[in-house]
């Protein structure tokens, strides 16, 4: 093992390879709940694609496992190291290489954060619209998990905004796919294959992103409802109205109370309404012109009133921004409250009422408390699970994920599978699909050094593919 570390130091520089006490505890985990931190053999901090090439060549030659890491904000254990493996952390590859105003594109290294990119684009009147709720999240991590977020109802998810990538294969070969164009018909789309692959096929070292004009005017509408069923049934009508909301979120009453209390936020909803409301719909609208925005807000408020809202509130700009900020911090509020897990199943939008009813029944059966919110416009349901008994929790999560799959959904809508949800994914996914994914994995990474123990391979299978222990 010491020979591997010395070879890495010779290849990328001694200051770029951290071991022992030089390893910060942050490198041993991500934000997934219930995952035990692991100290890796070493952390490599590349500053260039060449550094990644040298690192992967050495690791592939010696069959040493490699885990790619962005900012460590993931919620699925995707950045969890292996004790005999290397972490490639992109802290130092954090450059915005180009902002192309004519092609509305940005070229970034994987360590660039969403906050960093947004601060650069704002003065230019542009925006990268994918925002999964954490400004410190890295673009490399977002590409790896196909991150989504609240704005997906209007703008889609990461895969809709990555035009091209540069990536390093396990053996050290450099791959370029895509570019500053929005369509092509040139064989297999390797860009899309790498997005969401969680670092198990290749290590992305550069991404070309599609940008959009930044709209100047925004308004937030809050509508409490007596039942969640009424909220979800209002959504198709709202989408069909043509207003194209930027954000369309639901929050159950427990989640709303928790996030507003944590943020010290008073939205001005009277007690008489709060006691009757079991769910809230949050609608954010944006426009290039203030008068058009006002017209859309009026239309939305009228429609929601006709669909059974207990009342409709157009929040002052600061309150609207504070509410969205509080919603983005829902994970940390749930974590502070003692949640044992956070999951993000996705189902067809029309299936949400029945799915959440099934989740409630499962929670009761397993002696658990489950609170939720989510991107109701695209069926992505975020659930905070309170069940400290690990056996009960595993059985409950398996049942909750199965309920999503049974109605045409999937285990994860945007957080990814990682290590935390791998067992459920492999148990519930179509075996034909999994078998095909394994063959793709073999083609990209014959020795299975990239991301062992997440998504497809368990640690033992990956070790066997690498030829035994290192």
JOJODA-V660127 format. One record per residue. N is the residue number from 1. PSI is psi in whole degrees, 0 to 359 (NA if undefined). OMEGA is omega in radians with two decimals (* if undefined). NEAR is the number of other C-alpha atoms within 8 Angstrom. Layout:
n->N psi->PSI omega->OMEGA near->NEAR
n->N psi->PSI omega->OMEGA near->NEAR
This chain:
n->1 psi->321 omega->3.13 near->6
n->2 psi->328 omega->3.10 near->5
n->3 psi->320 omega->3.12 near->6
n->4 psi->314 omega->-3.13 near->10
n->5 psi->318 omega->-3.14 near->10
n->6 psi->320 omega->3.10 near->8
n->7 psi->319 omega->3.11 near->9
n->8 psi->319 omega->3.14 near->13
n->9 psi->322 omega->3.09 near->12
n->10 psi->325 omega->-3.05 near->8
n->11 psi->320 omega->-3.01 near->9
n->12 psi->357 omega->3.13 near->12
n->13 psi->139 omega->-3.07 near->9
n->14 psi->327 omega->-3.13 near->7
n->15 psi->350 omega->-3.11 near->6
n->16 psi->2 omega->-3.14 near->11
n->17 psi->115 omega->-3.09 near->14
n->18 psi->137 omega->3.08 near->10
n->19 psi->166 omega->3.01 near->9
n->20 psi->228 omega->-3.07 near->6
n->21 psi->344 omega->3.09 near->5
n->22 psi->347 omega->3.14 near->6
n->23 psi->118 omega->3.06 near->10
n->24 psi->143 omega->3.14 near->7
n->25 psi->335 omega->3.13 near->7
n->26 psi->331 omega->-3.11 near->7
n->27 psi->353 omega->-3.05 near->12
n->28 psi->0 omega->-3.06 near->12
n->29 psi->172 omega->2.88 near->16
n->30 psi->206 omega->-3.06 near->15
n->31 psi->5 omega->3.12 near->10
n->32 psi->137 omega->3.12 near->13
n->33 psi->147 omega->3.04 near->8
n->34 psi->11 omega->3.13 near->6
n->35 psi->128 omega->-3.13 near->8
n->36 psi->126 omega->3.12 near->5
n->37 psi->149 omega->3.14 near->7
n->38 psi->131 omega->3.08 near->10
n->39 psi->121 omega->-3.12 near->10
n->40 psi->170 omega->3.05 near->13
n->41 psi->318 omega->3.14 near->11
n->42 psi->158 omega->2.99 near->13
n->43 psi->126 omega->3.07 near->15
n->44 psi->132 omega->-3.13 near->12
n->45 psi->85 omega->-3.09 near->11
n->46 psi->154 omega->3.03 near->14
n->47 psi->357 omega->-3.10 near->8
n->48 psi->166 omega->3.05 near->8
n->49 psi->323 omega->3.12 near->9
n->50 psi->321 omega->3.10 near->6
n->51 psi->321 omega->3.12 near->11
n->52 psi->320 omega->3.09 near->12
n->53 psi->310 omega->-3.12 near->13
n->54 psi->318 omega->-3.11 near->12
n->55 psi->313 omega->-3.09 near->13
n->56 psi->326 omega->3.09 near->14
n->57 psi->315 omega->-3.14 near->11
n->58 psi->315 omega->-3.09 near->11
n->59 psi->322 omega->3.12 near->13
n->60 psi->320 omega->3.13 near->13
n->61 psi->322 omega->-3.10 near->8
n->62 psi->4 omega->3.12 near->8
n->63 psi->43 omega->3.12 near->11
n->64 psi->127 omega->-3.12 near->13
n->65 psi->148 omega->-3.10 near->15
n->66 psi->132 omega->3.04 near->14
n->67 psi->126 omega->3.09 near->16
n->68 psi->143 omega->-3.09 near->12
n->69 psi->133 omega->3.02 near->11
n->70 psi->250 omega->3.13 near->16
n->71 psi->354 omega->3.14 near->12
n->72 psi->22 omega->-3.13 near->12
n->73 psi->1 omega->-3.09 near->10
n->74 psi->157 omega->-3.07 near->12
n->75 psi->19 omega->-3.08 near->12
n->76 psi->9 omega->-3.10 near->14
n->77 psi->19 omega->-3.11 near->14
n->78 psi->334 omega->-3.13 near->14
n->79 psi->12 omega->-3.13 near->13
n->80 psi->125 omega->-3.11 near->12
n->81 psi->173 omega->2.89 near->14
n->82 psi->145 omega->-3.05 near->12
n->83 psi->333 omega->3.12 near->8
n->84 psi->18 omega->-3.03 near->9
n->85 psi->178 omega->-3.14 near->13
n->86 psi->138 omega->2.95 near->15
n->87 psi->126 omega->3.00 near->14
n->88 psi->106 omega->-3.06 near->13
n->89 psi->134 omega->-2.97 near->11
n->90 psi->30 omega->3.13 near->15
n->91 psi->322 omega->-3.04 near->9
n->92 psi->349 omega->3.05 near->8
n->93 psi->73 omega->-2.97 near->12
n->94 psi->36 omega->-3.09 near->12
n->95 psi->136 omega->2.93 near->8
n->96 psi->108 omega->-2.98 near->11
n->97 psi->330 omega->-3.09 near->8
n->98 psi->141 omega->2.88 near->7
n->99 psi->111 omega->-3.09 near->9
n->100 psi->103 omega->-3.06 near->8
n->101 psi->328 omega->-3.10 near->6
n->102 psi->323 omega->-3.13 near->5
n->103 psi->3 omega->-3.11 near->6
n->104 psi->57 omega->-3.11 near->10
n->105 psi->150 omega->3.02 near->13
n->106 psi->141 omega->3.07 near->13
n->107 psi->122 omega->-3.00 near->12
n->108 psi->153 omega->2.96 near->15
n->109 psi->162 omega->-3.00 near->15
n->110 psi->339 omega->-3.13 near->16
n->111 psi->356 omega->3.08 near->15
n->112 psi->133 omega->3.13 near->15
n->113 psi->161 omega->3.09 near->13
n->114 psi->319 omega->3.13 near->13
n->115 psi->319 omega->3.13 near->9
n->116 psi->314 omega->-3.14 near->9
n->117 psi->318 omega->-3.12 near->11
n->118 psi->320 omega->3.13 near->10
n->119 psi->328 omega->3.11 near->8
n->120 psi->323 omega->-3.05 near->8
n->121 psi->330 omega->-3.04 near->11
n->122 psi->312 omega->3.14 near->10
n->123 psi->343 omega->-3.14 near->7
n->124 psi->359 omega->-3.12 near->6
n->125 psi->24 omega->-3.13 near->9
n->126 psi->165 omega->3.13 near->11
n->127 psi->141 omega->2.87 near->11
n->128 psi->110 omega->-2.83 near->11
n->129 psi->351 omega->-3.13 near->8
n->130 psi->119 omega->-3.11 near->14
n->131 psi->99 omega->-3.08 near->12
n->132 psi->8 omega->2.99 near->8
n->133 psi->1 omega->-3.13 near->8
n->134 psi->108 omega->-3.03 near->9
n->135 psi->341 omega->3.11 near->9
n->136 psi->357 omega->3.10 near->9
n->137 psi->146 omega->-3.10 near->14
n->138 psi->154 omega->3.10 near->13
n->139 psi->326 omega->3.10 near->15
n->140 psi->317 omega->3.08 near->15
n->141 psi->321 omega->3.11 near->14
n->142 psi->318 omega->3.10 near->11
n->143 psi->318 omega->-3.11 near->14
n->144 psi->325 omega->-3.09 near->13
n->145 psi->0 omega->-3.03 near->13
n->146 psi->54 omega->-3.06 near->13
n->147 psi->149 omega->-3.14 near->15
n->148 psi->251 omega->3.13 near->14
n->149 psi->184 omega->-3.01 near->12
n->150 psi->335 omega->-3.08 near->13
n->151 psi->2 omega->-3.07 near->14
n->152 psi->333 omega->-3.13 near->13
n->153 psi->329 omega->3.14 near->13
n->154 psi->317 omega->-2.97 near->9
n->155 psi->350 omega->-3.09 near->10
n->156 psi->194 omega->-3.04 near->11
n->157 psi->187 omega->-3.02 near->12
n->158 psi->316 omega->-3.06 near->13
n->159 psi->340 omega->3.10 near->10
n->160 psi->354 omega->-3.03 near->7
n->161 psi->3 omega->3.05 near->10
n->162 psi->113 omega->-3.09 near->13
n->163 psi->332 omega->-3.12 near->14
n->164 psi->163 omega->3.12 near->13
n->165 psi->155 omega->2.81 near->15
n->166 psi->134 omega->-3.09 near->12
n->167 psi->156 omega->3.11 near->12
n->168 psi->127 omega->3.11 near->17
n->169 psi->167 omega->-3.03 near->14
n->170 psi->325 omega->-3.12 near->15
n->171 psi->358 omega->3.11 near->11
n->172 psi->359 omega->3.10 near->12
n->173 psi->144 omega->3.14 near->8
n->174 psi->129 omega->-3.13 near->9
n->175 psi->133 omega->2.95 near->8
n->176 psi->133 omega->-3.13 near->8
n->177 psi->138 omega->3.14 near->10
n->178 psi->194 omega->-3.12 near->9
n->179 psi->202 omega->-3.09 near->8
n->180 psi->54 omega->3.06 near->9
n->181 psi->157 omega->-2.99 near->7
n->182 psi->355 omega->3.10 near->5
n->183 psi->152 omega->3.02 near->4
n->184 psi->161 omega->3.07 near->5
n->185 psi->71 omega->-3.01 near->4
n->186 psi->63 omega->3.07 near->5
n->187 psi->201 omega->-3.08 near->4
n->188 psi->141 omega->-3.13 near->4
n->189 psi->92 omega->-3.09 near->8
n->190 psi->333 omega->3.07 near->7
n->191 psi->309 omega->-3.11 near->12
n->192 psi->330 omega->3.11 near->7
n->193 psi->322 omega->-3.12 near->8
n->194 psi->329 omega->3.13 near->12
n->195 psi->126 omega->-3.12 near->13
n->196 psi->2 omega->-3.12 near->11
n->197 psi->359 omega->2.99 near->10
n->198 psi->34 omega->3.09 near->14
n->199 psi->17 omega->-3.11 near->13
n->200 psi->350 omega->3.14 near->13
n->201 psi->322 omega->-3.11 near->13
n->202 psi->168 omega->3.12 near->13
n->203 psi->114 omega->-3.10 near->11
n->204 psi->128 omega->-3.13 near->12
n->205 psi->357 omega->3.13 near->13
n->206 psi->142 omega->3.11 near->12
n->207 psi->138 omega->3.04 near->16
n->208 psi->121 omega->-2.96 near->14
n->209 psi->144 omega->3.05 near->13
n->210 psi->133 omega->-3.13 near->11
n->211 psi->162 omega->-3.13 near->12
n->212 psi->158 omega->3.01 near->9
n->213 psi->143 omega->3.11 near->7
n->214 psi->116 omega->-3.10 near->8
n->215 psi->141 omega->-2.91 near->9
n->216 psi->335 omega->-2.97 near->8
n->217 psi->138 omega->-3.05 near->10
n->218 psi->145 omega->3.10 near->11
n->219 psi->149 omega->-3.13 near->14
n->220 psi->128 omega->3.12 near->14
n->221 psi->131 omega->3.14 near->14
n->222 psi->127 omega->-3.12 near->12
n->223 psi->110 omega->3.04 near->13
n->224 psi->142 omega->3.11 near->15
n->225 psi->155 omega->-3.13 near->17
n->226 psi->336 omega->3.13 near->11
n->227 psi->154 omega->3.06 near->9
n->228 psi->328 omega->3.12 near->12
n->229 psi->320 omega->3.12 near->7
n->230 psi->323 omega->3.10 near->11
n->231 psi->308 omega->-3.05 near->13
n->232 psi->330 omega->3.11 near->13
n->233 psi->340 omega->3.09 near->9
n->234 psi->333 omega->-3.02 near->10
n->235 psi->311 omega->3.13 near->10
n->236 psi->322 omega->3.11 near->8
n->237 psi->321 omega->-3.14 near->8
n->238 psi->315 omega->3.12 near->12
n->239 psi->320 omega->-3.12 near->11
n->240 psi->345 omega->-3.11 near->6
n->241 psi->343 omega->3.09 near->6
n->242 psi->8 omega->-3.11 near->6
n->243 psi->345 omega->3.10 near->9
n->244 psi->69 omega->-3.13 near->7
n->245 psi->148 omega->3.03 near->12
n->246 psi->320 omega->-3.11 near->14
n->247 psi->138 omega->3.11 near->14
n->248 psi->99 omega->-2.99 near->15
n->249 psi->148 omega->2.94 near->13
n->250 psi->149 omega->3.02 near->13
n->251 psi->132 omega->3.04 near->13
n->252 psi->166 omega->-2.99 near->13
n->253 psi->327 omega->3.13 near->10
n->254 psi->316 omega->3.14 near->9
n->255 psi->318 omega->3.12 near->12
n->256 psi->314 omega->3.14 near->10
n->257 psi->320 omega->-3.10 near->8
n->258 psi->313 omega->-3.05 near->9
n->259 psi->325 omega->3.12 near->13
n->260 psi->323 omega->3.10 near->12
n->261 psi->319 omega->-3.14 near->8
n->262 psi->324 omega->-3.12 near->9
n->263 psi->356 omega->-3.07 near->7
n->264 psi->41 omega->-2.98 near->6
n->265 psi->125 omega->3.06 near->10
n->266 psi->112 omega->-3.08 near->6
n->267 psi->1 omega->3.09 near->6
n->268 psi->17 omega->3.09 near->4
n->269 psi->122 omega->-3.09 near->7
n->270 psi->152 omega->3.12 near->6
n->271 psi->323 omega->-3.12 near->6
n->272 psi->330 omega->3.09 near->6
n->273 psi->318 omega->-3.11 near->11
n->274 psi->323 omega->-3.11 near->9
n->275 psi->339 omega->3.14 near->6
n->276 psi->342 omega->-3.04 near->8
n->277 psi->131 omega->3.03 near->13
n->278 psi->350 omega->-3.14 near->11
n->279 psi->154 omega->-3.14 near->14
n->280 psi->144 omega->3.01 near->16
n->281 psi->128 omega->3.10 near->13
n->282 psi->124 omega->-3.12 near->12
n->283 psi->121 omega->3.05 near->12
n->284 psi->128 omega->3.14 near->12
n->285 psi->151 omega->3.06 near->15
n->286 psi->157 omega->-3.09 near->12
n->287 psi->162 omega->3.07 near->11
n->288 psi->338 omega->-3.07 near->9
n->289 psi->139 omega->-3.09 near->8
n->290 psi->320 omega->-3.11 near->8
n->291 psi->324 omega->3.09 near->6
n->292 psi->322 omega->3.10 near->9
n->293 psi->315 omega->3.13 near->15
n->294 psi->320 omega->3.12 near->8
n->295 psi->318 omega->3.12 near->8
n->296 psi->319 omega->3.12 near->10
n->297 psi->316 omega->3.13 near->12
n->298 psi->318 omega->3.14 near->8
n->299 psi->318 omega->3.14 near->8
n->300 psi->315 omega->-3.13 near->10
n->301 psi->317 omega->3.12 near->11
n->302 psi->317 omega->-3.12 near->8
n->303 psi->315 omega->-3.12 near->9
n->304 psi->323 omega->3.07 near->13
n->305 psi->320 omega->-3.14 near->11
n->306 psi->342 omega->-3.10 near->7
n->307 psi->10 omega->2.99 near->8
n->308 psi->7 omega->3.10 near->8
n->309 psi->140 omega->3.11 near->12
n->310 psi->329 omega->3.05 near->11
n->311 psi->169 omega->3.11 near->9
n->312 psi->131 omega->-3.08 near->12
n->313 psi->127 omega->2.99 near->8
n->314 psi->109 omega->-2.99 near->9
n->315 psi->145 omega->2.99 near->12
n->316 psi->152 omega->-3.05 near->8
n->317 psi->317 omega->-3.10 near->9
n->318 psi->322 omega->3.13 near->7
n->319 psi->321 omega->3.10 near->10
n->320 psi->315 omega->3.11 near->12
n->321 psi->321 omega->3.14 near->9
n->322 psi->323 omega->3.13 near->9
n->323 psi->316 omega->3.12 near->10
n->324 psi->320 omega->3.09 near->8
n->325 psi->318 omega->3.11 near->8
n->326 psi->320 omega->3.11 near->12
n->327 psi->321 omega->3.14 near->8
n->328 psi->335 omega->-3.12 near->9
n->329 psi->13 omega->-3.09 near->10
n->330 psi->324 omega->3.13 near->10
n->331 psi->314 omega->-3.08 near->9
n->332 psi->328 omega->3.07 near->7
n->333 psi->315 omega->3.12 near->11
n->334 psi->320 omega->3.12 near->10
n->335 psi->316 omega->3.13 near->9
n->336 psi->331 omega->3.14 near->7
n->337 psi->356 omega->3.08 near->6
n->338 psi->19 omega->3.11 near->7
n->339 psi->142 omega->-3.13 near->12
n->340 psi->342 omega->3.08 near->12
n->341 psi->155 omega->3.05 near->10
n->342 psi->125 omega->-3.13 near->13
n->343 psi->165 omega->-2.99 near->9
n->344 psi->55 omega->3.10 near->13
n->345 psi->156 omega->3.10 near->14
n->346 psi->140 omega->-3.13 near->13
n->347 psi->162 omega->3.02 near->16
n->348 psi->141 omega->-3.03 near->11
n->349 psi->318 omega->-3.10 near->10
n->350 psi->345 omega->-3.11 near->8
n->351 psi->355 omega->-3.04 near->10
n->352 psi->313 omega->-3.11 near->12
n->353 psi->311 omega->-3.14 near->10
n->354 psi->322 omega->3.14 near->7
n->355 psi->314 omega->-3.12 near->12
n->356 psi->328 omega->3.05 near->8
n->357 psi->319 omega->3.10 near->8
n->358 psi->321 omega->3.12 near->9
n->359 psi->319 omega->3.11 near->11
n->360 psi->318 omega->3.12 near->9
n->361 psi->321 omega->3.12 near->8
n->362 psi->320 omega->3.12 near->11
n->363 psi->316 omega->3.14 near->12
n->364 psi->318 omega->-3.11 near->9
n->365 psi->327 omega->-3.08 near->7
n->366 psi->13 omega->3.08 near->9
n->367 psi->39 omega->-3.06 near->7
n->368 psi->164 omega->2.98 near->10
n->369 psi->131 omega->3.10 near->9
n->370 psi->124 omega->3.05 near->11
n->371 psi->156 omega->-3.04 near->10
n->372 psi->164 omega->2.98 near->12
n->373 psi->178 omega->3.12 near->12
n->374 psi->175 omega->-3.13 near->11
n->375 psi->83 omega->-2.98 near->15
n->376 psi->337 omega->3.13 near->14
n->377 psi->334 omega->3.14 near->11
n->378 psi->14 omega->2.99 near->9
n->379 psi->10 omega->-3.11 near->14
n->380 psi->112 omega->-3.03 near->14
n->381 psi->124 omega->3.10 near->14
n->382 psi->124 omega->-3.05 near->11
n->383 psi->131 omega->3.02 near->11
n->384 psi->121 omega->-3.02 near->14
n->385 psi->124 omega->3.11 near->13
n->386 psi->97 omega->3.08 near->11
n->387 psi->98 omega->-3.02 near->12
n->388 psi->337 omega->-3.12 near->6
n->389 psi->118 omega->-3.03 near->6
n->390 psi->323 omega->3.14 near->7
n->391 psi->314 omega->3.09 near->6
n->392 psi->319 omega->-3.10 near->9
n->393 psi->317 omega->3.13 near->11
n->394 psi->317 omega->3.13 near->8
n->395 psi->319 omega->3.12 near->8
n->396 psi->313 omega->-3.11 near->11
n->397 psi->320 omega->3.11 near->8
n->398 psi->319 omega->3.14 near->9
n->399 psi->321 omega->3.13 near->9
n->400 psi->317 omega->3.10 near->10
n->401 psi->320 omega->3.13 near->12
n->402 psi->322 omega->3.11 near->10
n->403 psi->323 omega->3.09 near->11
n->404 psi->314 omega->-3.14 near->15
n->405 psi->323 omega->-3.10 near->12
n->406 psi->334 omega->3.13 near->7
n->407 psi->18 omega->3.07 near->10
n->408 psi->18 omega->-3.13 near->8
n->409 psi->201 omega->-3.09 near->11
n->410 psi->164 omega->-3.05 near->11
n->411 psi->320 omega->-3.10 near->15
n->412 psi->132 omega->3.10 near->11
n->413 psi->332 omega->-3.10 near->12
n->414 psi->342 omega->-3.10 near->11
n->415 psi->338 omega->-3.08 near->11
n->416 psi->173 omega->-3.10 near->13
n->417 psi->312 omega->3.11 near->14
n->418 psi->215 omega->3.06 near->14
n->419 psi->331 omega->-2.99 near->12
n->420 psi->326 omega->-3.08 near->12
n->421 psi->10 omega->-3.06 near->11
n->422 psi->314 omega->-3.08 near->12
n->423 psi->320 omega->3.14 near->7
n->424 psi->318 omega->3.13 near->10
n->425 psi->311 omega->-3.10 near->11
n->426 psi->330 omega->3.13 near->10
n->427 psi->323 omega->-2.96 near->6
n->428 psi->342 omega->-3.09 near->8
n->429 psi->154 omega->3.09 near->8
n->430 psi->120 omega->-3.09 near->6
n->431 psi->330 omega->3.08 near->7
n->432 psi->317 omega->3.12 near->6
n->433 psi->316 omega->-3.14 near->8
n->434 psi->320 omega->3.13 near->11
n->435 psi->319 omega->3.11 near->8
n->436 psi->319 omega->3.08 near->8
n->437 psi->322 omega->3.13 near->9
n->438 psi->322 omega->3.12 near->9
n->439 psi->324 omega->3.06 near->8
n->440 psi->317 omega->3.09 near->8
n->441 psi->315 omega->-3.14 near->12
n->442 psi->321 omega->-3.11 near->10
n->443 psi->319 omega->-3.11 near->7
n->444 psi->322 omega->-2.94 near->10
n->445 psi->74 omega->-3.00 near->15
n->446 psi->329 omega->-3.10 near->8
n->447 psi->3 omega->3.06 near->11
n->448 psi->48 omega->3.08 near->14
n->449 psi->341 omega->-3.02 near->15
n->450 psi->116 omega->3.04 near->13
n->451 psi->45 omega->3.10 near->13
n->452 psi->146 omega->3.07 near->15
n->453 psi->7 omega->3.07 near->12
n->454 psi->153 omega->-3.14 near->14
n->455 psi->276 omega->-3.01 near->12
n->456 psi->304 omega->-3.01 near->10
n->457 psi->135 omega->2.89 near->10
n->458 psi->170 omega->-3.01 near->9
n->459 psi->320 omega->-3.13 near->8
n->460 psi->317 omega->3.12 near->8
n->461 psi->317 omega->-3.13 near->8
n->462 psi->321 omega->3.12 near->14
n->463 psi->320 omega->3.12 near->12
n->464 psi->321 omega->3.12 near->9
n->465 psi->331 omega->-3.14 near->10
n->466 psi->358 omega->3.09 near->12
n->467 psi->28 omega->3.13 near->8
n->468 psi->190 omega->-3.09 near->7
n->469 psi->152 omega->-3.12 near->6
n->470 psi->NA omega->* near->7
